[in-house]
Amino acid sequence: MLQPIFNENAAKKAINLSINSELISKAKELDINLSATFERVLENEVRKAERSDWLKNNKKAIHALNELADRNGLFSDAHRCF
């Protein structure tokens, strides 16, 4: 299970959104919980954006660590059975 990236018990906040009216009608016909769906999708997008930012901010360090491992191997190399 992924760690929460926000306090799930935080107060709800009403917002205004502009969404295609046909799509909203179909979702309501299918009893789709719009708030829960929006929160799930928004959480996923926030995770993706944070991951992208983290990778960008740590690109040099990741590259340096990969080069170090390529040159020297990994500590666990002597203990692996495969």
N, C-alpha and C positions, 0 to 999 in steps of 0.2 A: 504494500500500500504506500502510495506517495505521501510524503509529509504535507500537511496543509500549508499553504502559502499565505493564508489570511485567517483571521479569527472567525470561525463559522458561527459563533454566537453573537457577533457584532450586530448592532441594530440595522434594520433594513432602511434603505433610503429610496424614496420615490424619485424616479427620473423620467424624462420625456425622451422617447425614441421615435424615429420615423422608420416604419417597416412596411414593406409591400402589403397592401390590404388583402390581397388574395391569399398570400402566405399565412397571414394572421387568421383569416377565416378558416382555412384548412386546418391549421393547428388547433383552433378552438373546437372544430368539428371532431377532431381526433382526441380531444381531452388532453392535449399536451400542456403541461404546466410551463407557461412561458417564463416565469421568474426563475424556476429551477433550471430550465434548459439554458437560459441566458447566462446564469451563474456558472454552469458547467463549461459552456463554450468559452466564456470570458476567462475562466480560470486556466483553461488549456492554452489560450492565446497568451496570457500573461506568463505562463510557464515557458512557452516557446520563446517569447521575447527575452525573458530573463536568461534562459539558456544561451541564446544567441549572443547577448551582451557579455555573459560570463566567458564564453569561448573567445570572443573578440578581445576582451580585456586580458585574457590569459594566454593568448596565442603564442607569444614569445616564450613564456615559461614552459608551455606544453611542448613546443618545438625543441627547446633546450633539453628537457627531460628525455624526450624521444631520442635525441642525438646521443645523450649520455648512455642510455640503455643500449643503443645500437653499438656504441664503441666498447662498452664494458660488460654488456649482458645484464641480466637481472639477478638480484640477490638469491632468488628462489631457483635459478637455473640448475644448481647442483642438487636440489632436492626433488625436482620433478621426476615423475615416472613416465612421462610421455614426451 
